[in-house]
Amino acid sequence: MEKRNNLLLFILTIGVFGILNTEMGFIGILPDIAAYFDVSVATAGWLVSIFAIGVAISAPTMPLLFSGINRKNVMILVLSVFVVGNIISIFTSNFTVLLIARIIPALFHPVYVSLAFSAAADSVSKEEAPKAVSKIFIGVSAGMVVGVPIVSFIASVSNLQIAMAFFAVVNILVLIATLLFVPSMPVKEKISYGTQLNVLKKSITWLSILIVIFLNSAVFGVYSYLADYLQTVTNISPSITSVMLFIYGAANIIGNILAGRLLTINPIKTIVALPFLLGVVYIVQFFLGQLTLPMVMLILFWGILAGISANITQYVLITTAPEAPDFANGLYLSSANIGTTVGTAVGGLFISAMGTQYVVLVGILSVILSAIFIFFRHRKYSSK
């Protein structure tokens, strides 16, 4: 049983990596796409933006719609959609077709990721669920921050089509593994749509949503501009910047592993401590961001906290609505994408108005707001 669960978790983790890499990997090849399709880099950026918008829109509804269907069948469907989208992306020479090949998989993205979280939690005891979910977050982190430099490197040593083929290969391998090794997972007890939607009537659900939004804003509002920050404020070369981004990505994965243990041992202290620790990172970065060695140490610590944050935000929402896990995970994905979008937009405003050094202000403001909502959620949770 343990070996079967470990294999399931491994397949789900690689599956989530493939899904997230398809979403975020395009960041590393936007200049190549702009040149190949003869569009501006800003226009090519829509391939990332439209995917994020698709996820944010579909996340609350699509997992809900598929919640009563055999999980293995849903996995196969979603992975097949991604494989088809990947293959079209490789061979099309029309930018509009490429956009369509991005938006359709984006609508199914929350279904697989939400299901992966739920299936991982269900594969172990309730007490061990955070550890199982933390393994899935390794795939999330790898897809979001490790996949970008990998795809960028492939494009630099070969061409755009080979780089995009990487997305297809990963998803095809996961599809085959799912067909061969994932057991049938029929829904044991179908939860009505009404029961699932009822979680939106609880004030604690909305407090949890706000926590997810502001913690994601705190992390990604600053991280989105990290490369620019390192080159303009810290004054390091592009090659060293790539190394720093890899350090951040590896630290994310360490944070995922730590979060599973911390949330199992003492979830309340872990949740309460996070915004304060992130705030310390951003304050130190504001004053010492010009110095290379302090920035290396900060990025390592910050990356670990960001990995822990991803687990915490999912945990906050899923424990708010345990009666509707798939819907709660969908709400988490939508809230996380909204937080990323808001944080990135506000960070851009700070940069435009004050300069790159001041992008950390979006992180500081966001952690303050998240701490406030964590306080109110804890009071609400304690009074139950």
C-alpha positions in Angstrom: 0.0 0.0 0.0 2.8 2.4 0.9 4.6 1.7 -2.4 1.4 2.3 -4.3 0.8 5.6 -2.5 4.4 6.7 -3.1 4.0 5.9 -6.8 0.7 7.8 -7.0 2.2 10.8 -5.3 5.2 10.7 -7.6 3.0 10.6 -10.7 0.8 13.5 -9.4 3.9 15.5 -8.5 5.4 15.2 -12.0 1.9 15.8 -13.5 1.6 19.0 -11.6 5.1 20.0 -12.7 4.0 19.4 -16.3 0.9 21.5 -15.9 2.6 24.4 -14.1 5.6 24.2 -16.5 3.3 24.6 -19.4 1.8 27.7 -17.7 5.0 29.4 -16.5 7.7 28.0 -18.9 6.7 30.4 -21.6 8.2 33.2 -19.5 11.6 32.0 -20.4 11.0 31.9 -24.1 8.9 35.1 -24.7 11.7 36.8 -26.7 12.0 33.7 -28.9 8.3 33.6 -29.4 8.1 37.3 -30.3 10.9 36.9 -32.9 9.4 33.7 -34.4 5.8 35.0 -34.7 6.9 38.6 -35.5 5.1 40.2 -32.6 6.3 42.5 -29.8 7.5 41.0 -26.5 4.5 42.7 -24.8 2.2 41.0 -27.2 3.9 37.6 -26.7 3.4 38.3 -22.9 -0.3 37.7 -23.5 0.5 34.0 -23.7 1.4 34.1 -20.0 -1.4 36.6 -19.0 -4.2 34.8 -20.8 -3.2 31.5 -19.2 -3.3 33.1 -15.7 -6.7 34.7 -16.5 -8.1 31.4 -17.7 -6.9 29.7 -14.5 -8.4 32.4 -12.3 -11.7 32.3 -14.1 -12.1 28.5 -14.2 -10.6 27.6 -10.8 -13.8 28.1 -8.8 -16.1 26.3 -11.3 -14.2 23.6 -13.2 -13.1 21.5 -10.2 -16.7 21.7 -8.9 -18.1 20.4 -12.2 -15.8 17.5 -12.3 -16.0 16.7 -8.6 -18.3 13.7 -9.1 -16.4 11.9 -11.8 -13.8 9.1 -11.4 -10.5 10.9 -10.6 -8.4 8.8 -12.9 -10.7 9.5 -15.9 -10.5 13.3 -15.1 -6.7 13.1 -15.0 -6.6 11.4 -18.3 -8.9 14.0 -19.9 -6.9 17.0 -18.6 -3.5 15.5 -19.5 -4.9 14.7 -23.0 -6.0 18.3 -23.4 -2.6 19.6 -22.4 -0.8 17.2 -24.8 -3.0 18.3 -27.7 -2.4 22.0 -26.8 1.4 21.4 -26.5 1.6 19.7 -29.9 -0.4 22.5 -31.6 1.9 25.0 -30.0 4.9 23.3 -31.5 3.7 23.2 -35.0 1.6 26.3 -35.5 2.9 29.4 -37.2 -0.2 31.5 -36.3 0.0 33.5 -33.1 -3.8 33.5 -32.7 -3.9 29.7 -32.9 -1.1 29.7 -30.3 -3.2 31.8 -28.0 -6.2 29.4 -28.4 -3.9 26.5 -27.7 -3.0 28.2 -24.4 -6.4 29.3 -23.2 -8.1 25.9 -23.5 -5.6 24.0 -21.4 -5.7 26.9 -18.9 -9.4 26.2 -18.3 -8.5 22.6 -17.3 -5.4 23.5 -15.3 -7.3 23.9 -11.9 -9.1 20.6 -12.4 -5.8 18.6 -12.4 -4.0 20.6 -9.7 -7.1 20.7 -7.4 -7.6 16.9 -7.9 -3.9 16.2 -7.2 -4.1 18.0 -3.8 -7.3 16.1 -2.9 -6.0 12.7 -4.1 -2.7 13.2 -2.2 -4.5 14.1 1.0 -6.9 11.1 0.7 -4.0 8.7 0.1 -2.8 9.0 3.8 -4.3 9.6 7.2 -5.7 13.1 8.1 -2.7 13.8 10.3 -0.2 13.0 7.5 -2.2 14.9 4.8 0.0 18.1 5.0 3.1 16.1 4.3 1.5 14.3 1.3 0.3 17.7 -0.1 3.7 19.2 0.4 5.1 16.6 -2.1 2.6 17.9 -4.7 3.9 21.4 -4.0 7.4 20.3 -5.0 5.9 19.8 -8.5 4.2 23.3 -8.3 7.5 25.0 -7.3 9.5 23.1 -9.9 7.0 24.0 -12.6 6.9 27.7 -11.6 10.5 28.5 -10.9 12.8 25.7 -12.2 11.0 25.0 -15.5 11.5 28.6 -16.7 15.3 28.4 -16.8 15.3 24.9 -18.2 13.0 25.8 -21.1 15.0 29.0 -21.7 18.3 27.0 -21.8 16.8 24.5 -24.3 15.7 27.3 -26.6 19.2 28.9 -26.3 21.0 25.7 -27.4 18.5 24.5 -30.0 15.3 26.3 -31.1 11.9 27.4 -30.0 10.1 24.3 -31.2 12.4 22.0 -29.3 11.9 24.1 -26.2 8.1 23.8 -26.5 8.4 20.1 -27.1 9.7 19.8 -23.6 6.2 20.7 -22.3 4.7 18.0 -24.5 7.2 15.3 -23.6 6.6 15.7 -19.8 2.8 15.7 -20.2 2.9 12.6 -22.5 5.0 10.7 -20.1 2.6 11.5 -17.2 -0.4 10.6 -19.3 1.2 7.2 -20.1 2.1 6.7 -16.4 -1.4 7.6 -15.4 -3.0 5.1 -17.8 -0.6 2.3 -16.7 -0.1 2.8 -13.0 -2.8 5.0 -11.4 -5.7 2.9 -10.1 -9.3 3.7 -10.7 -10.4 6.3 -8.2 -14.2 6.5 -8.2 -15.8 9.2 -6.0 -16.8 7.4 -2.8 -19.4 10.0 -1.8 -20.7 12.5 -4.3 -21.1 16.0 -2.7 -23.9 18.1 -4.1 -23.0 21.4 -5.8 -25.2 23.1 -3.2 -23.3 21.7 -0.3 -20.0 22.7 -1.9 -21.2 26.2 -2.7 -22.4 26.7 0.9 -18.8 27.2 2.0 -19.0 30.6 0.4 -21.6 31.6 3.0 -19.0 31.3 5.8 -17.1 34.5 6.7 -14.0 32.4 7.5 -13.9 31.3 3.9 -13.6 34.8 2.7 -11.0 35.6 5.3 -9.0 32.6 4.1 -9.4 33.8 0.5 -8.0 37.2 1.4 -5.0 35.6 3.2 -4.2 33.6 0.0 -4.5 36.7 -2.1 -2.2 38.9 0.0 0.4 36.2 0.8 0.7 35.4 -3.0 0.8 39.2 -3.7 3.6 39.4 -1.1 5.7 36.7 -2.7 5.1 37.2 -6.4 4.7 41.0 -6.4 8.4 41.1 -5.6 9.6 37.8 -7.2 8.2 38.7 -10.6 10.8 41.5 -10.8 13.7 39.7 -9.1 15.8 39.4 -12.3 15.4 43.1 -13.0 16.1 43.9 -9.3 19.3 41.9 -9.2 20.7 43.5 -12.4 19.7 47.1 -11.7 19.9 47.4 -7.9 22.4 44.7 -6.9 24.3 45.2 -10.1 25.1 41.6 -10.9 25.5 40.0 -14.4 22.7 38.1 -16.2 24.6 34.8 -15.8 24.9 35.3 -12.0 21.2 36.3 -12.0 20.3 32.9 -13.5 22.2 31.2 -10.7 20.4 33.3 -8.1 17.0 32.3 -9.7 18.1 28.6 -9.5 18.9 29.1 -5.8 15.5 30.6 -5.2 13.8 27.7 -7.0 15.8 25.1 -5.1 15.0 26.9 -1.8 11.3 26.8 -2.8 11.5 23.0 -2.9 13.2 22.9 0.5 10.4 25.1 1.8 7.8 22.7 0.5 9.4 19.8 2.4 9.7 21.8 5.6 6.1 23.1 5.4 4.7 19.6 5.4 6.4 18.9 8.7 5.7 22.3 10.2 2.0 22.1 9.4 1.8 18.6 10.8 3.5 19.6 14.1 2.1 23.1 14.8 0.0 24.7 12.0 -1.1 27.8 13.9 2.4 29.0 14.9 3.6 28.3 11.3 0.8 30.4 9.8 1.2 33.2 12.2 5.0 33.4 11.9 5.1 33.5 8.1 4.1 37.1 7.3 6.4 38.5 10.0 9.4 36.5 8.6 8.6 37.6 5.0 8.3 41.2 6.3 11.8 40.9 7.8 13.2 39.7 4.5 11.8 42.6 2.6 12.9 45.2 5.1 16.5 43.8 5.1 16.3 43.6 1.3 15.3 47.3 1.1 18.4 48.4 3.1 20.9 45.8 1.9 19.7 45.0 -1.6 22.7 46.7 -3.2 25.1 44.2 -1.6 25.6 40.8 -3.4 26.4 38.5 -0.4 23.4 39.6 1.7 21.2 39.2 -1.3 22.4 35.6 -1.9 21.5 34.8 1.8 18.2 36.6 1.5 17.2 34.8 -1.7 17.9 31.5 -0.1 15.9 32.3 3.0 13.2 34.1 1.0 12.9 31.1 -1.3 12.4 28.7 1.6 9.6 31.0 3.0 8.0 31.2 -0.4 7.8 27.4 -0.6 6.3 27.3 2.9 3.9 30.1 1.9 2.5 28.1 -1.0 1.7 25.2 1.4 0.3 27.4 4.0 -2.2 29.2 1.7 -3.5 25.9 0.4 -3.8 24.6 4.0 -5.7 27.7 5.1 -8.4 27.3 2.5 -8.7 23.5 2.7 -9.1 23.5 6.5 -11.8 26.1 6.1 -13.9 23.9 3.9 -13.0 20.2 4.5 -16.5 19.3 3.4 -15.8 20.4 -0.1 -12.1 19.7 -0.8 -12.1 19.9 -4.6 -14.1 23.2 -4.6 -11.8 24.6 -1.8 -8.7 23.7 -3.8 -10.3 25.5 -6.8 -10.9 28.6 -4.7 -7.3 28.4 -3.6 -6.0 28.3 -7.1 -8.2 31.2 -8.2 -7.2 33.3 -5.2 -3.5 32.5 -5.7 -3.7 33.6 -9.3 -5.5 36.8 -8.3 -2.9 37.5 -5.7 -0.1 37.0 -8.2 -1.7 39.2 -10.7 -2.5 42.0 -8.2 1.0 41.8 -6.6 2.7 42.0 -10.0 0.6 44.9 -11.1 1.1 46.9 -7.9 4.8 46.0 -8.0 5.0 47.4 -11.5 3.4 50.6 -10.3 5.9 51.1 -7.5 8.8 50.5 -10.0 7.3 53.1 -12.5 6.7 55.7 -9.8 9.7 55.3 -7.6 12.3 52.9 -9.1 13.1 49.1 -9.0 14.5 49.3 -5.4 11.0 50.2 -4.1 9.3 47.0 -5.5 9.8 45.5 -2.0 7.1 47.9 -0.8 4.4 45.7 -2.4 5.8 42.8 -0.4 5.7 44.8 2.9 2.2 46.1 2.4 0.9 42.7 1.4 2.4 40.9 4.4 0.9 43.5 6.8 -2.6 42.9 5.2 -2.2 39.2 5.3 -1.2 39.3 9.0 -4.3 41.3 9.8 -6.6 38.8 8.1 -4.7 35.8 9.7 -5.4 37.4 13.1 -9.2 37.7 12.3 -9.3 34.2 10.9 -7.6 32.8 14.0 -10.1 34.5 16.2 -13.0 33.2 14.1 -11.5 29.7 14.1 -10.9 29.7 17.9 -14.5 30.8 18.6 -16.0 27.8 16.7 
